[in-house]
Amino acid sequence: MFGENVTDDFLRILDVPFLVRGHEPTVEGFRINHGGKVLTLFSRKGSPYFNRYGAYLALDLSATFDSAWQLEPFIRRI
């Protein structure tokens, strides 16, 4: 668990606009937090968490994005 201040510090150190991370439990595919600065992809569906969807991200890595919100069209629920 981390707050937006930790996210801001981390992004500043890496000199990037946002973070994409993977996680397993209890959200239906993905979640965007901290004002579009963190995209969490929930890659596992079913037991033991019994969420209906997992998700993955498929995009052209040569593209430039300023916010995790811009990635939403590229997220696929499975």
C-alpha positions, 0 to 999 in steps of 0.5 A, spaced: 500 500 500 502 506 498 499 513 497 500 518 491 506 522 495 510 515 494 507 515 487 510 522 485 516 521 488 517 514 485 515 517 478 520 523 479 526 519 481 525 515 474 523 521 470 516 518 467 509 520 467 506 514 470 507 507 472 504 500 469 504 494 474 501 487 475 497 485 481 493 479 482 487 479 486 480 482 487 479 488 481 475 486 475 481 487 470 484 493 471 484 500 475 487 507 474 489 510 481 493 517 483 490 521 478 492 517 472 499 516 475 498 508 476 495 503 472 494 496 475 493 490 471 489 484 475 492 479 471 489 473 474 481 471 474 478 466 478 480 462 484 482 464 489 480 471 489 474 469 484 474 475 480 471 475 473 476 478 469 483 479 468 487 484 463 493 485 459 495 491 455 497 491 448 500 497 445 506 500 440 511 501 445 514 507 440 508 511 442 508 516 447 503 517 453 502 522 458 497 519 463 495 512 464 488 514 462 491 514 455 492 507 455 485 505 457 483 503 450 489 498 449 487 494 455 483 487 454 479 484 459 480 476 459 
